[in-house]
């Protein structure tokens, strides 16, 4: 049975004191969530070492929001996968639409990042998704299929045990818009088939696929009821501990 995951992406929000308080609140409330649901928080780099200690006695696992495409060296301002592992991160988010849109993240670069992250022993949450123009042009399957093939098809079935896919309808991020549960299910099923085509049905069935577009307490239950949606990558609602925990309790 594949993992159910609710992951909170804090993005570039919270000072360190604010982040510590948020982490404490999430950790304190985490026991209220179903045992079958894994919780992850992805905090800014500056927070990771401090928050790691706060989460040790809870069920909440720690993620970073990105990592470098080099192992080490003269890359000022970058943070390597090994550095993340050394501060007790268990996960890293890669390929988020904001990284692709604002920082020119390419699929080729993501392949290098995934190799380094997996080599460091990190789990990866790989984001895929289409923007509004691509959705309205009916190219969403084409775009998402290409992202899956250009990145994940470079890896093995064994690697897939450590990779979670997060589908982001980019047009729904921060806009308050949400794909209908049927729209979300349709593309989650498409992603699972694309994985099955490469890795086989068993691997595809075991791969967790998250929904990442304006998921909140009011719509989480309907989304999570779909058979190919295994949880959420939560943005704005993850900045309030109560909302984040309510989303996880939707299971």
C-alpha positions, 0 to 999 in steps of 0.5 A: 500500500503506497504512502499517504503524505501531506507535505508543507512547503513554507517557501520564502516565508517566516523568520527563524523565530517564526519558523521555530514557533510554526514547527513547534505547533505542527509537531505538537498537533501531529499526533492528532493525524492518522497514523497512515499519513506521513507529515513533512515540512519544507522550511527555508535553508536558514531554519533547517538545523534548528527545526530538525531538533524540534521535530525529532520526537514527532512524526514530522519529517524535514525537507529542504525546498531545493538543492544544488546540481553540484556535490561541492565546490566554488558555487557561492550561495548554493546548498548541496544534498550532502549538506542537507543530509547533515542537518537531518533532512530526509527529503528535498523538493525539486523542480517546483514550478517557481524554480522552473519559472523564476530560476530557469530550472531545466529538466536536464538540471533536475536529472543532476539534482536527483542523482545527487539527492538520491546519492546522499540518501534523501527522498525526493519530491519531484514537481511536475505541472502545466501553466494556464496557457498550456492547460487552455491549449489542451497540452497538459498531458503533453507537458506533464508527460514530457517532464516525467520522461525527461527526468524520471525515465533516467532513473531505475525502479529501485530509485523510484522507491525514494521518489514522490511525484507532486502534480502542480497545476501551475495555474492554481498556485497562489490564485485560489483556483483549484483543479476539480477533483475529477481534473486532478484525478485524471492527470494523476492517473495519467502520471501513474500510467506514464510511470507504469509504461517505464517501470511496470505496474507494480512500481507505478502502483507503489509511487506516491503522487501528491496534488499541489494546487491550492489544497486547503481544509475545505477541499482536501477531503474531496481531493484525497478521496480520488484513487490516484491522489495520495496526499498534498504538497501544501503551500499557503495553508502550511503556514498555519499549523491548524490548517495544515493538520486539518488537511492531514486529518482529511484522511 
